[in-house]
Amino acid sequence: MKVPGSGLAKGLAVTFRQMTQRSVTAHYPDAMPELPPRSRGVIALIEENCTSCMLCARECPSWCIYIDSHKDVVPATAEGGKDKTRNVLDRFAIDFSICMYCSICIEVCPFDALHWSPEFEYAELDIRELTHEKDRLREWMWTVPAPVALDEHAEPAKEIGTAQKAADRAAARPDGPQP
């Protein structure tokens, strides 16, 4: 025969026993989680590689990529040659409040201008601050891990060299790096 309330007493015994033991849970702000390699956090941009082809914006299912550009005329290098036009990127922004992190924009970019960064701490108090412009997307590029070399004797990744050159140019400007 069961004694009334014995289940409650057993439950309370388990509760009191657990209250006296130390917790094994790693709490997030104190202990950073171990992320898998090449995890998806935020999208980084190499502005020098972007040709404003608009493929990423057209293929994005949530329409969260905003690109503005204009055409510049490049004078002919040879006499009697034809002037060329090229796209100049004015604005590249991603609204992470509506981004689905589907990776389609990164896959369709023919010039490797977009990359996944493992950074995931970019929360904002105002949802309008989740639209990251090209200067903020460029900052995330430093956190992108280098791709695994297919051959141990291969050259280093060109993305790292491109980002380093852009940083050197920004530091060499007489007015300093732009915010």
C-alpha contacts under 8 A as a table, 3 or more apart, distances in Angstrom:
res1	aa1	res2	aa2	distance
2	K	6	S	7.34
3	V	6	S	5.67
4	P	7	G	7.87
5	G	8	L	5.16
5	G	9	A	6.33
6	S	9	A	5.02
6	S	10	K	6.23
7	G	10	K	5.11
7	G	11	G	6.19
8	L	11	G	5.09
8	L	12	L	6.15
9	A	12	L	5.11
9	A	13	A	6.12
10	K	13	A	5.05
10	K	14	V	6.37
11	G	14	V	5.22
11	G	15	T	6.25
12	L	15	T	4.91
12	L	16	F	6.12
13	A	16	F	5.25
13	A	17	R	6.08
14	V	17	R	5.10
14	V	18	Q	6.20
15	T	18	Q	5.26
15	T	19	M	6.19
16	F	19	M	5.02
16	F	20	T	6.61
17	R	20	T	5.61
17	R	21	Q	6.89
18	Q	21	Q	5.29
19	M	22	R	7.82
26	A	30	D	7.60
26	A	31	A	5.98
27	H	30	D	5.78
27	H	31	A	5.88
28	Y	31	A	5.21
28	Y	32	M	5.78
28	Y	33	P	6.91
29	P	32	M	6.57
35	L	39	S	6.67
35	L	118	P	7.78
36	P	39	S	5.65
38	R	116	W	7.23
38	R	117	S	7.56
38	R	118	P	6.64
38	R	145	P	7.27
39	S	116	W	7.39
39	S	117	S	7.36
39	S	118	P	5.32
40	R	43	I	7.95
40	R	101	Y	7.34
40	R	116	W	5.63
40	R	117	S	6.32
40	R	118	P	5.53
40	R	119	E	7.91
41	G	116	W	6.58
41	G	117	S	5.50
41	G	118	P	4.54
41	G	119	E	4.94
41	G	120	F	4.59
42	V	116	W	6.02
42	V	117	S	5.27
42	V	118	P	6.64
42	V	119	E	5.99
42	V	120	F	6.35
42	V	140	W	7.57
43	I	114	L	6.55
43	I	115	H	5.68
43	I	116	W	4.85
43	I	117	S	5.87
43	I	137	L	6.85
43	I	140	W	7.38
44	A	114	L	5.68
44	A	115	H	5.17
44	A	116	W	6.08
44	A	117	S	6.17
44	A	137	L	4.86
44	A	138	R	5.96
44	A	139	E	7.44
44	A	140	W	5.04
44	A	141	M	4.99
44	A	144	V	7.52
45	L	113	A	5.52
45	L	114	L	4.79
45	L	115	H	6.53
45	L	134	K	7.01
45	L	137	L	5.26
45	L	138	R	5.09
45	L	140	W	7.52
45	L	141	M	6.34
46	I	49	N	5.64
46	I	50	C	6.85
46	I	112	D	7.87
46	I	113	A	4.80
46	I	114	L	6.49
46	I	138	R	6.14
46	I	141	M	7.04
46	I	159	E	7.77
46	I	162	T	7.82
46	I	163	A	6.97
47	E	50	C	5.30
47	E	113	A	6.63
47	E	134	K	7.31
47	E	138	R	7.01
48	E	51	T	7.95
48	E	113	A	7.64
48	E	162	T	7.76
49	N	111	F	5.85
49	N	112	D	6.69
49	N	113	A	4.96
50	C	53	C	7.65
50	C	89	L	7.47
50	C	111	F	6.71
50	C	112	D	7.96
50	C	113	A	5.36
51	T	87	N	6.16
51	T	88	V	7.19
51	T	89	L	7.16
51	T	111	F	7.88
52	S	67	I	7.18
52	S	68	D	7.85
52	S	69	S	6.58
52	S	87	N	6.20
52	S	88	V	7.10
52	S	89	L	6.02
54	M	57	A	5.26
54	M	58	R	6.14
54	M	67	I	7.10
55	L	58	R	5.18
55	L	59	E	6.06
55	L	105	C	7.53
55	L	108	V	6.66
55	L	109	C	6.63
56	C	59	E	5.34
56	C	60	C	6.03
56	C	65	I	7.35
56	C	104	I	7.40
56	C	105	C	4.35
56	C	106	I	7.26
56	C	108	V	6.31
56	C	109	C	6.21
57	A	60	C	5.36
57	A	63	W	6.47
57	A	64	C	7.45
57	A	65	I	5.13
57	A	66	Y	6.70
57	A	67	I	7.33
57	A	105	C	7.22
58	R	63	W	7.54
59	E	104	I	6.90
59	E	105	C	6.62
59	E	108	V	7.76
60	C	63	W	5.23
60	C	64	C	6.97
60	C	65	I	7.26
60	C	104	I	6.52
60	C	105	C	6.12
62	S	98	I	6.66
62	S	99	C	6.36
62	S	100	M	6.98
63	W	66	Y	7.94
64	C	94	I	5.59
64	C	95	D	5.11
64	C	96	F	7.30
64	C	98	I	6.21
64	C	99	C	5.86
65	I	92	F	7.27
65	I	93	A	5.75
65	I	94	I	4.58
65	I	95	D	6.58
66	Y	91	R	7.29
66	Y	92	F	5.70
66	Y	93	A	5.09
66	Y	94	I	6.34
67	I	89	L	7.60
67	I	90	D	7.55
67	I	91	R	5.34
67	I	92	F	4.62
67	I	93	A	6.58
68	D	89	L	6.41
68	D	90	D	5.32
68	D	91	R	4.80
68	D	92	F	6.65
69	S	87	N	6.37
69	S	88	V	5.41
69	S	89	L	4.53
69	S	90	D	4.79
69	S	91	R	6.67
70	H	87	N	5.68
70	H	88	V	5.39
70	H	89	L	6.85
70	H	90	D	7.08
71	K	85	T	6.15
71	K	86	R	5.45
71	K	87	N	4.57
71	K	88	V	5.93
72	D	85	T	5.47
72	D	86	R	5.45
72	D	87	N	6.36
72	D	88	V	6.69
73	V	83	D	6.59
73	V	84	K	5.69
73	V	85	T	4.44
73	V	86	R	6.58
74	V	83	D	5.78
74	V	84	K	5.03
74	V	85	T	5.73
74	V	86	R	7.21
75	P	82	K	7.57
75	P	83	D	4.74
75	P	84	K	6.48
76	A	79	E	7.07
76	A	80	G	7.71
76	A	81	G	5.17
76	A	82	K	5.39
76	A	83	D	4.62
76	A	84	K	6.85
77	T	81	G	6.86
78	A	81	G	5.24
89	L	92	F	7.20
91	R	133	E	7.11
91	R	134	K	6.65
92	F	133	E	5.85
92	F	134	K	5.08
93	A	131	T	6.40
93	A	132	H	5.40
93	A	133	E	4.27
93	A	134	K	5.84
93	A	137	L	7.97
94	I	99	C	7.71
94	I	131	T	5.48
94	I	132	H	5.45
94	I	133	E	6.75
95	D	98	I	6.00
95	D	99	C	6.30
95	D	130	L	5.82
95	D	131	T	4.01
95	D	132	H	6.34
96	F	99	C	4.75
96	F	130	L	5.39
96	F	131	T	6.00
96	F	132	H	7.50
97	S	127	I	6.79
97	S	130	L	5.86
97	S	131	T	7.34
99	C	102	C	7.95
102	C	105	C	7.98
103	S	106	I	5.30
103	S	107	E	6.28
104	I	107	E	5.09
104	I	108	V	6.15
105	C	108	V	5.40
105	C	109	C	6.23
105	C	114	L	7.48
106	I	109	C	5.49
106	I	112	D	7.46
106	I	113	A	7.88
106	I	114	L	5.26
106	I	115	H	6.15
106	I	116	W	7.83
109	C	112	D	5.70
109	C	113	A	6.63
109	C	114	L	6.93
112	D	115	H	7.28
115	H	141	M	7.67
115	H	144	V	7.10
116	W	144	V	6.46
117	S	140	W	6.57
117	S	141	M	7.00
117	S	143	T	5.75
117	S	144	V	4.53
117	S	145	P	7.30
118	P	143	T	6.96
118	P	144	V	6.75
119	E	122	Y	7.65
119	E	140	W	7.76
119	E	143	T	7.00
123	A	130	L	7.61
124	E	127	I	6.53
124	E	129	E	6.25
124	E	130	L	6.64
125	L	129	E	7.81
126	D	129	E	5.62
126	D	130	L	7.63
127	I	130	L	5.57
128	R	131	T	6.18
129	E	132	H	7.20
132	H	135	D	7.96
132	H	136	R	5.82
132	H	137	L	6.32
133	E	136	R	5.54
133	E	137	L	6.24
134	K	137	L	4.92
134	K	138	R	5.97
135	D	138	R	5.10
135	D	139	E	6.55
135	D	179	P	7.51
136	R	139	E	5.16
136	R	140	W	6.86
137	L	140	W	5.39
137	L	141	M	7.06
138	R	141	M	5.40
139	E	142	W	6.33
140	W	143	T	5.60
140	W	144	V	7.09
141	M	144	V	5.38
141	M	163	A	7.35
142	W	163	A	7.71
146	A	157	A	6.55
146	A	159	E	7.99
146	A	160	I	7.34
147	P	157	A	6.96
149	A	152	E	6.17
149	A	154	A	6.61
149	A	156	P	7.84
149	A	157	A	7.96
150	L	154	A	7.31
151	D	154	A	5.24
156	P	160	I	7.67
157	A	160	I	5.77
157	A	161	G	7.06
158	K	161	G	5.09
158	K	162	T	6.09
159	E	162	T	5.12
159	E	163	A	6.14
160	I	163	A	5.24
160	I	164	Q	6.14
161	G	164	Q	5.06
161	G	165	K	6.15
162	T	165	K	5.16
162	T	166	A	6.27
163	A	166	A	5.17
163	A	167	A	6.24
164	Q	167	A	5.10
164	Q	168	D	6.15
165	K	168	D	5.04
165	K	169	R	6.16
166	A	169	R	5.15
166	A	170	A	6.19
167	A	170	A	5.09
167	A	171	A	6.15
168	D	171	A	5.10
168	D	172	A	6.10
169	R	172	A	5.09
169	R	173	R	6.47
170	A	173	R	5.54
170	A	176	G	6.57
170	A	177	P	4.73
170	A	178	Q	7.12
171	A	176	G	5.60
171	A	177	P	5.30
172	A	176	G	6.75
172	A	177	P	7.87
173	R	176	G	5.05
173	R	177	P	6.68
175	D	178	Q	8.00
